[in-house]
């Protein structure tokens, strides 16, 4: 089963911390967004393996954008 990690606000993708294929757990940081000069970590809500990212560093994203897809354990 897969789980999408969704952006909760409009922001810039400052840094991608994890990579496809990485095993993650709840509260692991996947990406860091930048909005209004604040860094906002986006954390996993589930454990599993990252299958893909829907964003790249430097992208400007909107609320509701799929940041990553996780194949849950």
Beta strands, then each sheet from edge to edge (+ up, - down):
strand 1: 2-6
strand 2: 11-16
strand 3: 23-24
strand 4: 29-35
strand 5: 38-43
strand 6: 48-53
strand 7: 60-61
strand 8: 66-72
sheet 1: 1+ 8- 6+ 3-
sheet 2: 5+ 4- 2+ 7-
end
